[in-house]
Amino acid sequence: MPELPEVETIRRSLDGVVVGRRVEHLELRTPRLRLPLDEALRSAVTGRRIVSTSRRGKYLLLGLDDGRAWFFHMGMSGRLRFDENATQPGLHDHVLARFREGGTLVFHDPRRFGLCIVDDPVLSTLVAEMGPEPLDEAAFDAGYLSARRRSTVRTIKDVLMDQRVVAGLGNIYVNEILFRAGIRPRRSMTRTTDADCTRIVEATREVITDAIEHRGSTISDFLDGIGRRGGYQFRHCVYDRKGQPCTRCGAAIKAIVVGQRSSFYCPRCQS
């Protein structure tokens, strides 16, 4: 599933090519993804001009000229791309927005877990209960995270992946964050200290910033909005590196399951 760095990479790549364009025709090639694709969506988008791009957690928002926003969530396999010369849609190209000025915005989703709706960007229930952005220094700090120690017995990994606690993090980057912070993914939140929370917050900012700078991780088929691969997968320290040597100490990376997700850690560098 594309996480915050991948969605932000898509947003940045699309910003310069879709803002200012007006949707002339919306082609819906399946009746639903996570939610229905219907005439309400077509009428909400057709004729509207895209005026901005933004991101909230793992949601990409295209601001429309009527004040609403076109929300996209990539689900497990979704990709959003701008195609200058799109003619025949591919097998899993489910939504095609053809612009009056030329070019087509294509939402591609083989597993159909993605989302594509128009909603109020301020009042939408999609983001109403979402936690702070991890790069928001005022809202996401060590004090905020430390307060969660008193309200849950979950593992620190489960807490960081909870979108109500912090927005946009997923399995790839939480593994990398905990490695950098020196904390094992299975450790209970109640067993973390204030110093641990400080290291986790600092590691979160470092990992997410670095991942965005390297345009996200292409694990299988991730591409940005104009078809380019990411590069952060070459900088992973633990994710999907079971049995390989730790980049810091040389010990073999171990794999366990936490919260039904594969988790990777160094037995020497993390405790």
C-alpha positions, 0 to 999 in steps of 0.5 A: 500500500502506498504510504505517506512518502509515496502519496506525497511523491504522486502529489508533487509530480501531478501538481505541475501538470493537472492544476489549472486543467478542466475536466471535460469528460469522466469515464467510469469503467467499473461500478465501484472501488471501495465506494460506488463510482456513479453519476454523482461522481461524474456530475461533481467532477465534469466541468470542474477545474482543478485548482490545487493539490494537497495530501492528508495522511494517505489521501491525495486531494485535488482541489476543485473550483467549487471549493470541494476536493476530489479524494483519492486513496490508493488502497493496496495497489492503486496508481494515479497518473497523468497521461498526455496521450491516453487513448485506449484504457488498460485492463485496470484503468477504472477512472479516466478524467479527460481534460479540455486542455488535453491529457488524461488523469488515470486511476489504475487499481488492479485490486479495487481497494482504492477510493475516488470520491468528491467531498468537503475537504474540511468536513469529510468523515474520511479525515475527521478522526485522523491524527496529526501529520508526522512532519507537523512539529507543533502537533506531533511531538514527544509529549503527544506520543508519550501521552499515549502510553497511559491509554493503550497496551498495544505494541509501539508498532501498532500505535504508530500504524494507527491513523488516529494517532499519526497520519500516513505511516504504514508498515514500511516506514514504521519498521524503518522508524523503529530501527532508527529509534532503536526500539523493537516493534513488539515492545508494548507502548506502556514500556516506552519512556519519554526518551524513547518517545523523543527518539521515535518522533525524531526518527519519524521526521528523519525517515519520512523526510528522507523517503520523500526526498528519494521519491518513495519506495518502489517495492513492486509497482509503485510509480509517481504521477508521471510514471517514475519509480521511487528510490528509497527502497535502496535505503531500507535498513530492515524492511523486507531484509530478513537474514541480511546483515544489519547496515549498522552492526552486521547482525542478521535482520530478523522477521516476526509478525506484529499485528498481523503484519510482517515486521523486521528488526535488528536483534542487536540495535533494537531492544 
